[in-house]
Amino acid sequence: MKSSNSYARIIPVMFAFFSMGFVDLVGIATNYIKKDFMLSDTMANLMPSMVFFWFLIFSVPTGMLMNKIGRRKTVVISLLVTALALLIPMVGYSFAFMLLSFSLLGIGNTLMQVSLNPLVANIVSGDRLASSLTLGQFVKAISSFLAPIIAAWAVITFGDWKMLFPIFGVIAILAAGTLSLTNIKEQPIEGKQSTFSECFSLLGDKLVFMLFLGILVHVGVDVGINLTAPKLLIERMDMSLADAGYSTSLYFLFRTLGCFSGAIILARFSAKKFFIISVASMVIAVGGLYFGHSLLSLYICVALIGFGNSNVFSIMFSQALLHLPQRNNEISGLMVMGISGGAVFPLLMGIASDALSGQIGAVIVLTICVMYLVVLAPKIK
């Protein structure tokens, strides 16, 4: 009976993880927006920055909000904000409307990322937390994988790639309804509510700070390759955007496979060794992006980055939660604030690409991100 109750609680939570993946549509959407409004790389890469900028602003306040209203209610609110963001492009399609839509998408995803991961900790035991979070990332990766495919299908079927927005919007509403009806017993917060200074003071812990920077660059790689892979294929292979966009699906396909295998591997083997293997595959792949000028070689590099980058978030996040378990809400807020790397690094990639008149500029920024993960690897326990 206890097992069936656990399944009844975890399934709606995994439904929310699926909705969390909607934020990754920003990669393929940005490439279509760049084409529709004839934007430079710098201006186009401002779009994902509008999504991930809000992680910097709202992550810590969300951790404090959870202390007041609970994790489940915070996730439900995040799903409703996400649904609103996804319906805006159907009201009007302009650069201003898309900035508004992406901003709300970022705010909703911030609320979700901060509250959903620690909500899992109320359902599964601590020793299986890393594998459970990886399972959530696997479910999230499925929706990320589907976004470019749905966009291409919408172009063929309706002549409008934007149909993916209402499809995802309806799913977000259903996820909110399902989770709102689910009873999850949450651990009470002991003591007084945390202040901003107390939350940020946790960055004084060396491991917490290094893991925070790790998530910053991890998301930089995630969003960066999402944006850059299609542009590399267009630049080097003279492909159309519709065809080049499938490289984003390839990335998320291997992220999905990596999350699936990671959920199994992390339940049985050392997180440290798996982290090192993951980062090594990314080092090889990023090096290959400098020299790859065939479709196969570029696809292999994108796939390796997808596989390598699939589990590093879960490993770093769980390391931080288990390092200071009594401060889980605040730690979660700080770690998710690191997702603002999706605002910083893609913008730097756009500036570098415009400066060097090619996507090699973006690859250089990707390399810097991956090399930090190499430095972080020995610190993983």
C-alpha positions in Angstrom: 0.0 0.0 0.0 2.9 2.3 0.8 4.4 1.6 -2.6 1.2 2.4 -4.4 0.9 5.6 -2.5 4.4 6.6 -3.5 3.6 5.9 -7.2 0.4 8.0 -6.8 2.5 10.9 -5.6 5.5 10.5 -7.9 3.6 10.3 -11.2 2.1 13.9 -10.9 5.5 15.1 -9.9 7.1 13.5 -13.0 4.3 15.2 -15.1 5.5 18.5 -13.7 9.1 17.5 -14.7 7.8 17.0 -18.3 6.4 20.6 -18.1 9.7 21.8 -16.8 11.2 20.8 -20.2 9.1 23.3 -22.0 11.7 26.0 -21.3 14.1 24.2 -23.7 11.9 25.2 -26.7 13.7 28.5 -26.4 16.5 27.1 -28.5 14.6 26.1 -31.6 12.2 29.1 -31.1 15.1 31.6 -31.1 16.3 30.3 -34.4 12.9 30.7 -36.0 12.5 34.2 -34.4 15.9 35.2 -35.7 14.8 34.2 -39.2 11.3 35.8 -38.9 12.6 39.2 -37.6 16.1 39.1 -39.4 18.1 39.5 -36.1 21.8 39.4 -35.5 23.3 36.6 -33.3 23.6 39.0 -30.4 20.0 40.2 -30.6 18.7 36.7 -31.2 20.5 35.3 -28.2 18.9 38.0 -26.1 15.7 35.8 -26.3 17.1 33.0 -24.1 18.7 35.6 -21.9 15.2 36.9 -21.2 14.2 33.4 -20.1 17.1 32.6 -17.9 17.7 36.1 -16.4 14.8 35.5 -14.1 16.6 32.6 -12.4 19.0 35.2 -11.0 16.2 37.4 -9.6 13.6 34.9 -8.4 15.5 31.8 -7.3 16.2 32.8 -3.7 12.8 34.5 -3.2 11.2 31.3 -4.4 13.1 29.3 -1.8 11.7 31.7 0.9 8.2 31.5 -0.6 8.3 27.7 -0.3 9.0 28.1 3.4 5.7 30.0 3.7 3.2 28.2 1.3 4.9 24.8 0.8 6.7 23.1 -2.2 3.6 21.6 -3.9 1.7 24.9 -4.0 4.7 26.6 -5.4 5.0 24.0 -8.2 1.3 24.5 -9.0 1.7 28.2 -9.3 4.8 27.7 -11.5 2.8 25.5 -13.9 0.0 28.1 -14.2 2.6 30.9 -15.0 4.2 28.6 -17.6 0.8 28.0 -19.2 0.2 31.7 -19.4 3.6 32.3 -21.0 2.9 29.6 -23.7 -0.5 31.1 -24.7 0.8 34.7 -25.3 2.3 34.0 -28.7 -1.2 33.0 -29.8 -2.4 36.5 -28.8 0.2 38.3 -30.8 3.5 37.5 -32.6 6.0 40.3 -32.4 9.4 40.8 -30.9 7.9 42.5 -27.8 5.3 39.8 -27.3 7.9 37.1 -27.6 10.1 38.9 -25.0 7.1 39.0 -22.7 6.3 35.3 -23.3 9.9 34.2 -22.7 10.1 36.3 -19.6 7.0 34.7 -18.1 8.4 31.3 -19.2 11.6 32.0 -17.3 9.7 33.1 -14.2 7.5 30.0 -14.2 10.4 27.8 -14.8 12.4 29.4 -12.0 9.5 28.7 -9.6 9.3 25.2 -10.8 13.0 24.4 -10.7 13.4 25.7 -7.2 10.4 23.9 -5.7 10.1 20.7 -7.7 13.5 19.2 -6.9 13.2 19.4 -3.1 9.6 18.2 -3.5 11.0 14.9 -4.7 13.0 14.7 -1.5 9.6 14.4 0.4 8.7 11.3 -1.6 11.9 9.3 -2.0 14.6 8.4 0.5 17.9 10.4 0.6 20.1 7.6 -0.6 18.1 7.4 -3.9 17.8 11.2 -4.3 20.3 11.5 -7.2 18.8 8.7 -9.2 15.2 10.1 -8.6 16.3 13.6 -9.7 17.9 12.0 -12.8 14.7 10.2 -13.6 13.0 13.6 -13.4 15.6 15.0 -15.8 14.9 12.1 -18.1 11.2 12.9 -18.2 12.1 16.6 -18.7 14.5 15.7 -21.5 11.6 13.9 -23.4 9.7 17.2 -23.7 12.9 19.0 -24.7 13.5 16.4 -27.4 9.9 16.8 -28.7 9.9 20.6 -29.1 12.0 20.9 -32.4 10.1 17.9 -33.8 6.7 19.5 -33.0 7.9 22.8 -34.5 8.9 21.1 -37.7 5.6 19.1 -37.8 3.7 22.3 -37.2 5.5 24.0 -40.2 4.6 21.1 -42.4 1.0 20.6 -41.2 -0.1 24.2 -40.4 2.6 26.3 -42.0 3.2 27.8 -38.5 5.9 26.6 -36.1 4.2 28.5 -33.2 1.6 25.8 -32.8 3.9 24.1 -30.4 3.1 26.8 -27.8 -0.7 26.0 -27.3 0.1 22.3 -27.3 2.6 22.7 -24.5 0.3 25.2 -22.8 -2.6 22.8 -22.5 -0.2 20.1 -21.0 1.0 22.6 -18.4 -2.6 23.3 -17.3 -3.3 19.6 -17.0 -0.1 19.1 -15.0 -1.2 21.9 -12.6 -4.6 20.3 -12.1 -3.1 16.9 -11.5 -0.6 18.0 -8.9 -3.1 20.3 -7.1 -5.2 17.2 -6.4 -2.2 15.2 -5.1 -1.6 14.9 -1.3 2.1 15.1 -0.5 3.2 15.3 3.2 6.0 17.9 3.4 8.6 18.2 6.1 7.9 21.2 8.3 10.4 24.1 8.2 12.0 24.4 11.7 13.0 27.7 13.2 12.6 31.2 11.8 12.3 32.1 8.1 15.6 32.6 6.2 16.6 36.1 5.1 18.3 37.0 1.8 21.6 37.5 3.6 21.4 34.0 5.2 20.6 32.4 1.8 23.5 34.1 0.1 25.8 33.4 3.0 25.7 29.8 2.0 27.9 30.7 -0.9 30.7 31.2 1.7 30.8 27.4 1.8 33.5 26.4 -0.8 31.7 23.3 -2.1 28.3 25.1 -2.4 30.0 27.9 -4.3 31.8 25.6 -6.7 28.6 23.6 -7.3 26.8 26.9 -7.9 29.3 27.8 -10.6 29.1 24.3 -12.0 25.4 24.6 -12.6 26.0 28.1 -14.1 28.3 26.6 -16.8 26.3 23.4 -17.2 23.2 25.5 -18.3 25.5 27.6 -20.4 26.5 24.5 -22.3 22.9 23.2 -22.4 21.3 26.4 -23.8 24.5 27.3 -25.8 24.6 24.0 -27.9 20.8 24.2 -28.2 21.3 27.6 -30.0 24.6 26.9 -31.7 24.1 23.4 -33.2 21.6 24.5 -35.9 23.7 27.6 -36.7 26.8 25.5 -37.2 25.0 23.2 -39.6 23.6 26.1 -41.5 27.1 27.8 -41.6 29.2 24.7 -42.5 26.7 22.5 -44.3 24.4 25.1 -46.0 21.3 23.5 -44.5 17.9 25.0 -44.1 16.7 25.9 -40.6 14.0 23.2 -40.7 16.6 20.5 -41.4 19.3 22.0 -39.1 16.8 22.2 -36.3 16.8 18.4 -36.0 20.3 18.7 -34.5 18.6 20.2 -31.4 16.4 17.1 -31.2 19.5 14.9 -31.6 21.1 16.7 -28.6 18.0 16.2 -26.4 17.6 12.6 -27.7 21.1 11.8 -26.3 20.4 13.8 -23.2 17.3 11.7 -22.7 19.2 8.5 -23.2 21.9 9.8 -20.8 19.3 10.6 -18.2 17.7 7.2 -18.6 21.0 5.3 -18.2 22.1 7.7 -15.5 19.0 7.0 -13.3 20.1 3.3 -13.4 23.8 3.8 -13.0 23.7 6.4 -10.2 21.5 4.1 -8.1 24.3 1.5 -8.1 27.7 3.2 -8.8 29.8 6.2 -7.8 28.5 9.6 -8.8 32.2 10.8 -8.9 33.2 8.3 -11.6 30.1 8.9 -13.6 30.6 12.7 -13.4 34.2 12.3 -14.7 33.1 10.1 -17.6 30.4 12.6 -18.5 32.7 15.6 -18.5 35.3 13.7 -20.5 32.8 13.0 -23.3 32.0 16.7 -23.4 35.7 17.6 -23.7 36.1 15.3 -26.7 32.9 16.7 -28.3 33.7 20.4 -27.9 37.2 19.8 -29.3 35.6 18.1 -32.3 33.4 21.2 -33.0 36.5 23.1 -34.0 37.4 20.7 -36.7 34.1 19.0 -37.7 33.0 19.9 -41.2 30.9 16.9 -42.1 27.4 16.2 -41.1 28.3 13.0 -39.4 31.2 14.5 -37.3 29.0 17.4 -36.2 26.2 15.1 -35.2 28.6 12.9 -33.2 29.8 16.0 -31.3 26.3 17.2 -30.6 25.3 13.7 -29.4 28.3 13.4 -27.1 27.6 16.7 -25.5 24.0 15.7 -25.0 25.0 12.5 -23.4 27.8 14.0 -21.3 25.6 17.0 -20.1 22.6 14.8 -19.2 23.5 13.9 -15.6 25.9 16.6 -14.3 23.0 18.8 -13.1 21.5 16.0 -11.0 24.8 15.0 -9.5 25.7 18.6 -8.6 22.3 19.4 -7.3 22.1 16.3 -5.1 25.6 16.9 -3.8 24.6 20.3 -2.6 21.3 19.1 -1.0 23.1 16.3 0.8 25.9 18.6 1.9 23.6 20.8 3.9 20.3 18.8 4.3 19.0 21.1 7.0 19.1 24.1 4.5 17.5 22.3 1.5 15.1 25.1 0.5 17.8 27.8 0.6 20.3 25.5 -1.2 17.8 24.7 -3.9 17.2 28.4 -4.4 20.9 29.1 -4.8 21.5 26.1 -7.1 18.6 27.1 -9.3 19.9 30.6 -9.4 22.9 29.1 -11.2 20.5 28.4 -14.1 20.9 32.1 -14.9 24.0 30.9 -16.8 21.5 30.4 -19.6 21.2 34.2 -19.7 24.9 34.9 -19.5 26.7 32.4 -21.7 24.4 32.4 -24.8 24.6 36.2 -24.9 28.4 35.9 -24.7 28.2 33.3 -27.5 26.2 35.7 -29.7 28.7 38.6 -29.1 31.7 36.3 -29.8 30.1 34.9 -33.0 29.3 38.4 -34.3 32.8 39.6 -33.4 34.5 36.6 -35.2 31.9 36.5 -38.0 31.2 32.8 -37.4 30.0 30.2 -34.8 33.6 29.5 -33.8 33.1 32.3 -31.3 30.2 30.4 -29.7 32.4 27.2 -29.6 35.2 29.1 -27.7 32.7 30.1 -25.0 31.4 26.5 -24.8 35.0 25.4 -24.3 35.4 27.7 -21.3 32.3 26.3 -19.7 33.3 22.7 -20.2 36.8 23.3 -18.8 35.3 24.6 -15.6 33.5 21.2 -15.2 36.9 19.6 -15.6 38.2 21.7 -12.7 35.1 20.8 -10.6 35.3 17.0 -11.2 37.8 16.2 -8.4 35.6 18.0 -5.8 32.6 15.6 -6.4 32.3 13.1 -3.5 
